[in-house]
Amino acid sequence: MSNIQSVLEEKRLFPPSAEFSAKARLDKDKLAALRAEAEKDPVGFWAELARRNIAWQTPFRTVLDDSQAPNYRWFTDGRTNASANCLDRHLGTKGDKIAIRFEGDKGDTKTWTYRALHAEVCKLANGLKSLGVTKGDRVVLYMPHTPEAVMAMQACARIGAVHSIVFGGFSSGSLRDRIEDAGAKVVITADGNSRGGNIIELKKAVNEALSSGCKSVEKVVVLKRSGHDVAFDAKRDVWWHELLAKQSSNCDPEWVESEHPLFLLYTSGSTGKPKGIQHSTGGYLLGAHMSCLWVFDLQDSDVFWCTADVGWVTGHTYVGYGPLSCGATILMFEGVPTWPDAGRFWKVAQDHGVTIFYTAPTAIRALMKLGEEPPAKYDLSKLRLLGSVGEPINPEAWMWYHRVIGKEKLPIVDTWWQTETGAIMMSPIPGATATKPGSCTQPLPGIFADVVDEAGEAIKSVEAGGYLVITKPWPAMLRTIWGDNERYIKTYFGQFPGKNLYVAGDSTHRDKDGYYWIMGRIDDVLNVSGHRLGTMEIESALVSHPRVAEAAVVGRPHEVKGESVFAFVTCKGARPQGEEADKLLKELREHVGKEIGALAKPDDIRFSDNLPKTRSGKIMRRLLRSIAKGEEITQDISTLENPAIVSQLQGKA
Ligand code: WT7
């Protein structure tokens, strides 16, 4: 509620600058015209964009097939290839333009032109073919954030293989589960890499995952990055450089149906195991491409830096595909914002002449804490646009970004979207929209959002609070959950039966100007540093420890991370106290790190004899959330089975 109050009191309005608007792809009038077109004929609107912006080998005639809704299909009889759209189509006009600028953790730099990138991607694509990878096969990528990760995505796309990237921060156990769910034939990884000066043991984790299952995997391609010794299975493993040395730098793209899956990306849900979100080729690419042009106003001279790792959807749409499909220059940086010192991000931005900077509120808050001196040391005058994604950006962080990095003149685009939506759904258009700190403003042209009540009824007034829904299909939307279409239907379209609404899982407020303010998740999903974590996943990880009987995980507001993981744990045997409790606490944190990955480690763990349950046995999560926040308990606890437990949970007894 306090969050809702603070944003409702937010009255500041920042109109787009005349200077920016004058050069922008979209100004107010052009945006209004696009919106009007989309309103009039949403399907025709997307069809026209798809014809003009995507290179088709076979043009489509069917635009939207909704005969099996909510399994929507777009551009079904068209054929295209994502890699051809990102690379081949620029060779004639932009072959010598830099596609990727790269800076490693330790400061090493390298660039690739579109021609050079095309050649590498072709070699890898041929290499994958030589390993037996064909159209539709799944390839898991467990890689550092280096250009080779983009090459691997592009190479898979080129031959119609389906990539599934697992973030390098996930543990070997999480990696194994994802490899097995996808039934991957090949894994592409690296020996290891440096991040913030620490070695990330990628190959070691792959070895562990494969020794405990993953029977589908035939080959492992290993990029030499760290150069440190790793266990190598000569029959199964092949070095990237040895595989590519023998290959031709030409590889004809495999023209796939528009609906052919381009990639899977696993994300957390409120219950059970992670969901393999499946994206299509043509529709996804269209969303990625149009949003780059509209939201980032991508121009030929830009250097676009999206700081997200390729392991997240942002690193797919705004590193691996969108900007390349526009023929832009992107920057990839392997390291972390504040290593070796507090100015690293700003130094990287300066040294590479970054013009568009897209990052997450958690990074902005972390940088904000370090003060105004680090950014002041560097020349950031090339910057012309700032972006934010991953969680609601609090007005303080927004204002700091605006004042200290944006020098009070750069537009900020606060972009709301999800792994499932494929591309940005709501955002200001920088040359057209007046922004309000903390609001992602309005849906993009062709995207139809609304606010509904508990029964799924649209709230008629402009000013409204409730569930955020999307009312019409859009090309970049997910197609299904890999191997579990029932779960797809239930999770995204099952909340309000018969209404055919895509339910995002976020609650929202729409103000009197029709601007949207995202309030957070409505399900049991945490948003830690802009990454989704299911509370159930962390609870299961805790319970898999031999000492743990039961666990309940909730989120607690955190200054930098947005939310942190707070776990309430009951143990087998006596409740641990004193030194024993401290020891077990450390052990449990490590255990969760090992089971899921470091980002899921609980910041707080509290031991108690029982968890607070209603008489029907349901854990009272709302109560636990209040306790985690350190709030006074004002709610009715008379239905509690064991009211005495409350002071223990508060850490008082
Ligand atoms: C959830 C999706 C899509 C890229 C990264 C996260 C939250 C995302 C915003 C924003 C408020 C946001 C939502 C959403 N979220 N962007 N600009 N303002 N909330 O992808 O892991 O699929 O998470 O992140 O809660 O549902 P994801």
Residues whose N, C-alpha, C, O or C-beta is under 5 A from the ligand:
A	BS01	WT7	T314 S388 V389 G390 E391 P392 I393 D414 T415 W416 W417 Q418 T419 E420 C440 A504 D506 I518 G520 R521 G530 H531 R532
